[in-house]
Amino acid sequence: MQIGHRVDETGLLLRDGGSFYLRRDAGGRFALDLRRTPVDEVEKRVRLVGTYVGSDLVDVDGVSLI
């Protein structure tokens, strides 16, 4: 995936210490750079929209339950 690529993925939102990850339905995972803490969505299936910024890291614009 190229830096700057638009990300629109579904998967399971996970927390590991102070970090958040998306375990992708398509396989693999993304580390997430979030503007807010999505406490209600942790360990649930979500849709994530954002921008790929490199090293499997996504700058997140939005997270919503599906």
N, CA, C and O atoms as a Tinker XYZ file with bonds, in Angstrom:
   264  protein
     1  N      0.850000   -1.179000    0.000000    73     2
     2  CA     0.000000    0.000000    0.000000    64     1     3
     3  C      0.893000    1.239000    0.000000    63     2     4     5
     4  O      1.907000    1.286000    0.697000    81     3
     5  N      0.510000    2.228000   -0.779000    73     3     6
     6  CA     1.286000    3.459000   -0.919000    64     5     7
     7  C      0.916000    4.485000    0.162000    63     6     8     9
     8  O     -0.241000    4.573000    0.575000    81     7
     9  N      1.903000    5.250000    0.607000    73     7    10
    10  CA     1.652000    6.349000    1.537000    64     9    11
    11  C      0.694000    7.330000    0.870000    63    10    12    13
    12  O      0.859000    7.676000   -0.299000    81    11
    13  N     -0.302000    7.770000    1.621000    73    11    14
    14  CA    -1.305000    8.687000    1.106000    64    13    15
    15  C     -2.538000    7.988000    0.561000    63    14    16    17
    16  O     -3.531000    8.640000    0.235000    81    15
    17  N     -2.481000    6.644000    0.457000    73    15    18
    18  CA    -3.614000    5.868000   -0.044000    64    17    19
    19  C     -4.787000    5.967000    0.931000    63    18    20    21
    20  O     -4.598000    5.890000    2.145000    81    19
    21  N     -5.986000    6.137000    0.402000    73    19    22
    22  CA    -7.205000    6.198000    1.219000    64    21    23
    23  C     -7.533000    4.797000    1.724000    63    22    24    25
    24  O     -7.534000    3.839000    0.951000    81    23
    25  N     -7.809000    4.679000    3.014000    73    23    26
    26  CA    -8.127000    3.395000    3.637000    64    25    27
    27  C     -9.601000    3.386000    4.017000    63    26    28    29
    28  O    -10.094000    4.313000    4.659000    81    27
    29  N    -10.293000    2.332000    3.614000    73    27    30
    30  CA   -11.692000    2.093000    3.996000    64    29    31
    31  C    -11.788000    0.602000    4.251000    63    30    32    33
    32  O    -11.987000   -0.180000    3.321000    81    31
    33  N    -11.648000    0.202000    5.512000    73    31    34
    34  CA   -11.516000   -1.203000    5.894000    64    33    35
    35  C    -12.505000   -1.560000    6.994000    63    34    36    37
    36  O    -12.992000   -0.694000    7.721000    81    35
    37  N    -12.788000   -2.846000    7.100000    73    35    38
    38  CA   -13.568000   -3.364000    8.220000    64    37    39
    39  C    -12.717000   -4.379000    8.967000    63    38    40    41
    40  O    -11.809000   -4.992000    8.405000    81    39
    41  N    -13.035000   -4.542000   10.252000    73    39    42
    42  CA   -12.299000   -5.497000   11.066000    64    41    43
    43  C    -12.631000   -5.327000   12.537000    63    42    44    45
    44  O    -13.608000   -4.671000   12.898000    81    43
    45  N    -11.803000   -5.928000   13.377000    73    43    46
    46  CA   -11.986000   -5.894000   14.827000    64    45    47
    47  C    -11.043000   -4.850000   15.418000    63    46    48    49
    48  O     -9.835000   -4.896000   15.186000    81    47
    49  N    -11.598000   -3.912000   16.181000    73    47    50
    50  CA   -10.797000   -2.879000   16.827000    64    49    51
    51  C    -10.244000   -3.429000   18.138000    63    50    52    53
    52  O    -10.999000   -3.863000   19.008000    81    51
    53  N     -8.921000   -3.406000   18.269000    73    51    54
    54  CA    -8.260000   -3.952000   19.453000    64    53    55
    55  C     -7.396000   -2.897000   20.120000    63    54    56    57
    56  O     -6.888000   -1.978000   19.477000    81    55
    57  N     -7.244000   -3.058000   21.442000    73    55    58
    58  CA    -6.386000   -2.157000   22.218000    64    57    59
    59  C     -5.267000   -2.985000   22.828000    63    58    60    61
    60  O     -5.494000   -4.080000   23.342000    81    59
    61  N     -4.053000   -2.444000   22.763000    73    59    62
    62  CA    -2.887000   -3.096000   23.362000    64    61    63
    63  C     -2.138000   -2.028000   24.137000    63    62    64    65
    64  O     -1.355000   -1.272000   23.562000    81    63
    65  N     -2.375000   -1.962000   25.443000    73    63    66
    66  CA    -1.798000   -0.890000   26.250000    64    65    67
    67  C     -2.428000    0.429000   25.844000    63    66    68    69
    68  O     -3.647000    0.577000   25.920000    81    67
    69  N     -1.625000    1.385000   25.417000    73    67    70
    70  CA    -2.134000    2.681000   24.984000    64    69    71
    71  C     -2.321000    2.779000   23.478000    63    70    72    73
    72  O     -2.659000    3.844000   22.962000    81    71
    73  N     -2.105000    1.677000   22.770000    73    71    74
    74  CA    -2.204000    1.683000   21.311000    64    73    75
    75  C     -3.459000    0.961000   20.839000    63    74    76    77
    76  O     -3.985000    0.085000   21.526000    81    75
    77  N     -3.929000    1.344000   19.656000    73    75    78
    78  CA    -5.093000    0.711000   19.051000    64    77    79
    79  C     -4.711000    0.115000   17.710000    63    78    80    81
    80  O     -3.861000    0.648000   16.996000    81    79
    81  N     -5.351000   -1.000000   17.378000    73    79    82
    82  CA    -5.091000   -1.717000   16.138000    64    81    83
    83  C     -6.403000   -2.138000   15.505000    63    82    84    85
    84  O     -7.407000   -2.332000   16.191000    81    83
    85  N     -6.381000   -2.275000   14.189000    73    83    86
    86  CA    -7.491000   -2.871000   13.467000    64    85    87
    87  C     -7.016000   -4.211000   12.941000    63    86    88    89
    88  O     -6.104000   -4.265000   12.115000    81    87
    89  N     -7.630000   -5.310000   13.415000    73    87    90
    90  CA    -7.384000   -6.621000   12.826000    64    89    91
    91  C     -8.306000   -6.714000   11.620000    63    90    92    93
    92  O     -9.514000   -6.903000   11.765000    81    91
    93  N     -7.741000   -6.582000   10.454000    73    91    94
    94  CA    -8.488000   -6.437000    9.204000    64    93    95
    95  C     -9.214000   -7.718000    8.818000    63    94    96    97
    96  O     -8.682000   -8.816000    8.982000    81    95
    97  N    -10.435000   -7.571000    8.305000    73    95    98
    98  CA   -11.174000   -8.710000    7.767000    64    97    99
    99  C    -10.414000   -9.327000    6.596000    63    98   100   101
   100  O    -10.495000  -10.533000    6.366000    81    99
   101  N     -9.675000   -8.496000    5.857000    73    99   102
   102  CA    -8.916000   -8.956000    4.691000    64   101   103
   103  C     -7.591000   -9.616000    5.075000    63   102   104   105
   104  O     -6.870000  -10.106000    4.206000    81   103
   105  N     -7.269000   -9.632000    6.366000    73   103   106
   106  CA    -6.015000  -10.211000    6.844000    64   105   107
   107  C     -5.007000   -9.142000    7.213000    63   106   108   109
   108  O     -4.961000   -8.082000    6.589000    81   107
   109  N     -4.214000   -9.414000    8.207000    73   107   110
   110  CA    -3.220000   -8.466000    8.686000    64   109   111
   111  C     -3.826000   -7.475000    9.657000    63   110   112   113
   112  O     -4.979000   -7.605000   10.070000    81   111
   113  N     -3.030000   -6.483000   10.013000    73   111   114
   114  CA    -3.524000   -5.465000   10.941000    64   113   115
   115  C     -2.876000   -4.126000   10.654000    63   114   116   117
   116  O     -1.791000   -4.043000   10.078000    81   115
   117  N     -3.564000   -3.093000   11.068000    73   115   118
   118  CA    -3.075000   -1.727000   10.980000    64   117   119
   119  C     -2.952000   -1.167000   12.388000    63   118   120   121
   120  O     -3.835000   -1.380000   13.218000    81   119
   121  N     -1.869000   -0.453000   12.664000    73   119   122
   122  CA    -1.774000    0.384000   13.858000    64   121   123
   123  C     -2.530000    1.661000   13.530000    63   122   124   125
   124  O     -2.545000    2.106000   12.382000    81   123
   125  N     -3.161000    2.252000   14.550000    73   123   126
   126  CA    -4.038000    3.398000   14.304000    64   125   127
   127  C     -3.570000    4.640000   15.041000    63   126   128   129
   128  O     -3.225000    4.588000   16.221000    81   127
   129  N     -3.565000    5.756000   14.328000    73   127   130
   130  CA    -3.317000    7.074000   14.915000    64   129   131
   131  C     -4.690000    7.737000   15.017000    63   130   132   133
   132  O     -5.248000    8.189000   14.017000    81   131
   133  N     -5.230000    7.788000   16.243000    73   131   134
   134  CA    -6.601000    8.241000   16.479000    64   133   135
   135  C     -6.639000    9.625000   17.094000    63   134   136   137
   136  O     -5.772000    9.984000   17.891000    81   135
   137  N     -7.647000   10.401000   16.723000    73   135   138
   138  CA    -7.853000   11.728000   17.312000    64   137   139
   139  C     -8.675000   11.637000   18.600000    63   138   140   141
   140  O     -8.582000   12.506000   19.467000    81   139
   141  N     -9.474000   10.586000   18.716000    73   139   142
   142  CA   -10.256000   10.375000   19.940000    64   141   143
   143  C    -10.148000    8.902000   20.327000    63   142   144   145
   144  O     -9.856000    8.054000   19.485000    81   143
   145  N    -10.382000    8.607000   21.589000    73   143   146
   146  CA   -10.317000    7.233000   22.071000    64   145   147
   147  C    -11.674000    6.569000   21.872000    63   146   148   149
   148  O    -12.657000    6.990000   22.481000    81   147
   149  N    -11.744000    5.541000   21.031000    73   147   150
   150  CA   -13.023000    4.900000   20.705000    64   149   151
   151  C    -13.395000    3.814000   21.716000    63   150   152   153
   152  O    -13.471000    2.639000   21.357000    81   151
   153  N    -13.625000    4.193000   22.971000    73   151   154
   154  CA   -13.842000    3.202000   24.025000    64   153   155
   155  C    -15.059000    2.314000   23.765000    63   154   156   157
   156  O    -15.030000    1.135000   24.119000    81   155
   157  N    -16.111000    2.829000   23.169000    73   155   158
   158  CA   -17.311000    2.027000   22.926000    64   157   159
   159  C    -17.132000    1.015000   21.797000    63   158   160   161
   160  O    -17.910000    0.067000   21.690000    81   159
   161  N    -16.122000    1.203000   20.960000    73   159   162
   162  CA   -15.930000    0.340000   19.807000    64   161   163
   163  C    -14.871000   -0.740000   20.016000    63   162   164   165
   164  O    -14.725000   -1.619000   19.168000    81   163
   165  N    -14.125000   -0.695000   21.130000    73   163   166
   166  CA   -13.051000   -1.656000   21.376000    64   165   167
   167  C    -13.611000   -3.071000   21.456000    63   166   168   169
   168  O    -14.637000   -3.320000   22.088000    81   167
   169  N    -12.902000   -3.998000   20.791000    73   167   170
   170  CA   -13.249000   -5.419000   20.714000    64   169   171
   171  C    -14.583000   -5.657000   20.001000    63   170   172   173
   172  O    -15.286000   -6.629000   20.275000    81   171
   173  N    -14.914000   -4.748000   19.080000    73   171   174
   174  CA   -16.119000   -4.889000   18.250000    64   173   175
   175  C    -15.722000   -4.713000   16.795000    63   174   176   177
   176  O    -14.668000   -4.154000   16.491000    81   175
   177  N    -16.583000   -5.199000   15.890000    73   175   178
   178  CA   -16.360000   -5.017000   14.460000    64   177   179
   179  C    -16.690000   -3.580000   14.082000    63   178   180   181
   180  O    -17.728000   -3.035000   14.459000    81   179
   181  N    -15.772000   -2.981000   13.323000    73   179   182
   182  CA   -15.914000   -1.582000   12.945000    64   181   183
   183  C    -15.568000   -1.379000   11.475000    63   182   184   185
   184  O    -14.958000   -2.231000   10.829000    81   183
   185  N    -15.977000   -0.229000   10.975000    73   183   186
   186  CA   -15.517000    0.284000    9.684000    64   185   187
   187  C    -14.596000    1.447000   10.009000    63   186   188   189
   188  O    -14.944000    2.325000   10.798000    81   187
   189  N    -13.432000    1.449000    9.402000    73   187   190
   190  CA   -12.435000    2.471000    9.645000    64   189   191
   191  C    -12.131000    3.187000    8.328000    63   190   192   193
   192  O    -11.953000    2.545000    7.293000    81   191
   193  N    -12.073000    4.509000    8.373000    73   191   194
   194  CA   -11.738000    5.324000    7.215000    64   193   195
   195  C    -10.576000    6.226000    7.612000    63   194   196   197
   196  O    -10.594000    6.835000    8.681000    81   195
   197  N     -9.567000    6.310000    6.748000    73   195   198
   198  CA    -8.428000    7.154000    7.042000    64   197   199
   199  C     -7.433000    7.171000    5.900000    63   198   200   201
   200  O     -7.781000    6.893000    4.753000    81   199
   201  N     -6.179000    7.503000    6.227000    73   199   202
   202  CA    -5.110000    7.617000    5.244000    64   201   203
   203  C     -3.912000    6.801000    5.704000    63   202   204   205
   204  O     -3.483000    6.900000    6.854000    81   203
   205  N     -3.376000    5.992000    4.792000    73   203   206
   206  CA    -2.189000    5.193000    5.086000    64   205   207
   207  C     -0.980000    6.120000    5.137000    63   206   208   209
   208  O     -0.721000    6.862000    4.189000    81   207
   209  N     -0.232000    6.077000    6.259000    73   207   210
   210  CA     0.916000    6.966000    6.412000    64   209   211
   211  C      2.242000    6.206000    6.490000    63   210   212   213
   212  O      3.294000    6.806000    6.714000    81   211
   213  N      2.189000    4.880000    6.304000    73   211   214
   214  CA     3.411000    4.076000    6.264000    64   213   215
   215  C      3.547000    3.124000    7.421000    63   214   216   217
   216  O      2.931000    3.305000    8.472000    81   215
   217  N      4.376000    2.088000    7.215000    73   215   218
   218  CA     4.668000    1.070000    8.235000    64   217   219
   219  C      3.411000    0.510000    8.889000    63   218   220   221
   220  O      3.345000    0.374000   10.111000    81   219
   221  N      2.411000    0.186000    8.066000    73   219   222
   222  CA     1.127000   -0.352000    8.543000    64   221   223
   223  C      0.439000    0.557000    9.556000    63   222   224   225
   224  O     -0.249000    0.076000   10.456000    81   223
   225  N      0.622000    1.866000    9.415000    73   223   226
   226  CA     0.003000    2.860000   10.286000    64   225   227
   227  C     -1.012000    3.673000    9.492000    63   226   228   229
   228  O     -0.737000    4.125000    8.381000    81   227
   229  N     -2.202000    3.851000   10.091000    73   227   230
   230  CA    -3.279000    4.613000    9.445000    64   229   231
   231  C     -3.630000    5.813000   10.312000    63   230   232   233
   232  O     -3.867000    5.673000   11.512000    81   231
   233  N     -3.661000    6.991000    9.701000    73   231   234
   234  CA    -4.167000    8.212000   10.328000    64   233   235
   235  C     -5.685000    8.169000   10.163000    63   234   236   237
   236  O     -6.195000    8.315000    9.053000    81   235
   237  N     -6.401000    7.971000   11.258000    73   235   238
   238  CA    -7.833000    7.674000   11.205000    64   237   239
   239  C     -8.677000    8.946000   11.169000    63   238   240   241
   240  O     -8.491000    9.864000   11.969000    81   239
   241  N     -9.621000    8.972000   10.206000    73   239   242
   242  CA   -10.600000   10.045000   10.133000    64   241   243
   243  C    -11.874000    9.657000   10.876000    63   242   244   245
   244  O    -12.534000   10.517000   11.459000    81   243
   245  N    -12.228000    8.366000   10.862000    73   243   246
   246  CA   -13.447000    7.930000   11.515000    64   245   247
   247  C    -13.499000    6.437000   11.767000    63   246   248   249
   248  O    -12.945000    5.636000   11.014000    81   247
   249  N    -14.183000    6.083000   12.857000    73   247   250
   250  CA   -14.423000    4.688000   13.228000    64   249   251
   251  C    -15.900000    4.568000   13.552000    63   250   252   253
   252  O    -16.434000    5.368000   14.320000    81   251
   253  N    -16.577000    3.561000   12.966000    73   251   254
   254  CA   -17.991000    3.362000   13.275000    64   253   255
   255  C    -18.296000    1.876000   13.405000    63   254   256   257
   256  O    -17.696000    1.042000   12.728000    81   255
   257  N    -19.225000    1.567000   14.275000    73   255   258
   258  CA   -19.661000    0.177000   14.467000    64   257   259
   259  C    -20.391000   -0.320000   13.216000    63   258   260   261
   260  O    -21.084000    0.439000   12.539000    81   259
   261  N    -20.218000   -1.613000   12.929000    73   259   262
   262  CA   -20.969000   -2.215000   11.821000    64   261   263
   263  C    -21.745000   -3.411000   12.315000    63   262   264
   264  O    -22.442000   -4.059000   11.535000    81   263
